[in-house]
């Protein structure tokens, strides 16, 4: 990626990524807007995890290590912004709503228009970037070997209803020992940690448009209402709003124009 011979503030490209393919951990000296025009992509930053259908993108500031993969066959758009010419100053990753206008602008810029037209389109892109105020889903990994065995079982089957005492018997550790390990290593109780695992597992299913009841049952909730309530408590919005392009929860007045990212 180079700005040699490129006068704009943004650099765009196209890339197909098959389902299950991941880029290893990396970082860029420029800002990136991770967005797929089709399919579903996932982004990991530290212990945080985002899943992005075409109605969502993720702003990744320059210098932030991340990895990107395809949950379903994806058509990625490489959207990068030069920090020296980008009016966006977000210092942390931010979810961005991709409505019809932003989508058409990004597709238009990918076609490499003439310089004057590019500059006008870029100005509009920066102006219409809308942040969505949602919390990332964070699933830390414990360091205790027996807690890691429990982690492996829960990750393999988020709908597993066994309590920590039963899981402990399967790995040869007491409930108390495991409970302490999760609080110490993951900075949260086992119950909270398992909720995060279940919510993370729900994201690809929600992005595919599966019925809420189906998603709830697949990740371990008895009812859709229980799942929706847990999702809203953890993320800040109900699952439907997380993926709906029209729902912009927060617009930061202090950030003037907005931002862009890629993986």
N, C-alpha and C positions, 0 to 999 in steps of 0.2 A: 504494500500500500504506500503510495507516494503522491505528494501534491505537485511534483515536477510537471510544469506545463499546465497545471490546473489552477485557474484563478478564483474559483468559487470557495465559499466557506465550507461546503459540503462535498463529500465524495461518495458516490453510490455505485453499487454493482449488483449482480444477480448470481445466485448460487443455489443449486438443488441439493438437498440433504435428505438421504433416505431414512426411514424410520429406524430408530435405534442407534444411529450414528452420532458420535460425540466428538467435538474438538477438545483436545486436552487443555488443561489449565494454561492460560496465557493472559497477557494484558496488552493494551495499546497506548501509544503516546498521545492519542487523540480520543475525543469522546465518541461513543458509539450508541446508536439506537438499534437494539436487537428487535427485528420485526420480520415476520413471515407473511408474504402476500397470500399464501395458501398453506394449509397444514397446521401443525401445532409444534412449537418449540419450547424447550425448557432451558432455564439459565440457573446455574449455581454460583453463588458468591459467598465464600466462607461457608457457614452452616445454613444460610438462607437459600430458599428455592422458589422459583417462579415458573409458572406454566403459562404460555402465551398463545392464544388463538389469534387470528388476523385482526381481531378488534382490540388487541392490546400490544404494546411494545414496552421495552424496558430500556431506560436511559442508564448507561454504564459510563461513569466519569472516566476520564483518562487516567491510566495508571492503576486501575482496580483489577486485580486478578479475578478471572471468571472462567467458566466453561459453559459451552452451549451444545445442545443436542436436539435431535428431532424426536418428538413423541410419536408423530405421524409424518409421513412423507411431506417435506416442507420445501417451499420456495422462498429461501431467505433473500432479503434485500440488505446488502452491505451498506449501511448508512453511517457515515463517519462525519464528524464535525471538528474542524481545526480550532483548538482552544484559543488561538490568537485572534480568530475572527468570529468566534461563536458568541452571541449575546447571552447565551444561557449559562448560568453560574451554579447549577445544582451540584453540590459536593457529594451527594449520596445517590445510590441507585433509586430511580423513581419509575413507577408504573405510569404509562402514558396511554390515554384513550386514543384509539385510531378510528375516527369516524370517516364518512365518505370523503370529506374535503381533504383531510390529511392523506388518506390513502391515494387519492387521485394525484395529489401533488408529488408524493414520493414516487409513484409510478411514472409520472411525467418527467421528473428529474433523472430517473434511471435511464430514460431514453436519450440523455445527453443533449439538451436543447442548446441553442445559441447562447452566448455569454450574457447578453442583456436580459433575455427571457429567463435564464437560470437565476440571475441575481434577484429578479422580481419574485420568482417562485420561492426561492430560499427564504426571502424576507417574510413571506406569508407563512411558510412552514414554521419558522421560529416563533411567529406570533400566535399560531393556533395550537401549539403543543399544550395539551391539557393534562396535568398530573391527576392521578387517581389516588386518593389517600387510603391506601390499604397497607396492612402489616405483612411482611413476608412470612412464610411458614418456615420455622426453624426447627431442625431435627439434629441436635448435637449427638455425637457418638461417645458412649462411655469408655473409660479406659480400663476399668476392672474387667478381667477376662471372663468372669461368670456373667457380668452384666452384658458383655458383648455377645455372649451366647444367647441371652434373652433377646437382645436387640435383633440378632439374626432371625430368630423365630417370629418376632413381631413384624419385622420388615417383610418376611416371606408370606405372612398371612395377617394383614392388619385387622381382619375381622375376627381373629382368634379371641375368644371371650374369657380365656383363663386369666385368673387373677395372678398377682405377683407370687403368692404362696405356691400356687400350682406350677407356675413357670419355674420357680426356684427349685422345686423338687425335681424338675426335669434336668436342671443344670447342676444340681448338687450344692445349692446355696440357700440360706434361710431368707425368708421374706425381709427380715430386718436388715440383713447385710446388703441385699440388693437395693432396698429402698434408700439406704445411706449412699450407696454407690451412685445411683442416679442423681440424687441431690448434689453430691460432691462433684461428680464429673460433668453432668449435664446442666447443672444450675436450675433444675426443676424436678418436681416429683415425677415418679413413674407414670402416674395417671395423666399428668399434663403432657409428658413426653409422648405417651401412646396416642393421646388426642392429636398431637402435631403429626405423628406418623400417619394417622388415619386421614387427616385433612390433606396432607401432601399426596397421599395415594388417591384421593378423590379428584384432584385437579385434572389429570388427563381424562378421566371419565366425564367430568363436567364439560371439558373442552370439546369432547366428542358429541355433546348434546344428549347424553343418556338421561332418561327420566330421573328426577330427584330421588324417588323411592328406590330405584335400582341402584343408584350411586350409594345411598345410605346403607343399604343392605350389604353391598359388596365391601364396604370399609368398616362394617361392624356396628352400625346403628340400627336399632329396632324399628325406628320410624324416621320418615323424612323430616318431620318437625324437630326431632332431637338433633339430627345432623345439621339442619339449617341453623339452629340455635348455637351449636358448638362452633360452627364455621363463623358465624357473625361475632361471637365473643372473641375468637382468636384473631380474625382478619380485619374486622371492623365494618364489614358489609356482608349482606347475605350472598350465597353462592351465585345467584342469578345476576346480581349487580357487578360481581367480580369480572364477569365476562361480557357484559353488555356494553356496547360501544357508546350508547346514549347516556350512560350514567357516569358523570364526572362528579366525584364526591368533593374534591377540594381543588380550588384554583388559587395558587399562591400569589397574592398581589405583590409581595416583596421580591419576587423573582423576575420581574418584567418578562421579556420573551421567554420561551421555554427551551426544551432540549431534545437531543437525539442520540441514539446509540446503536451498536451492533456487536457481534460476538467474535 
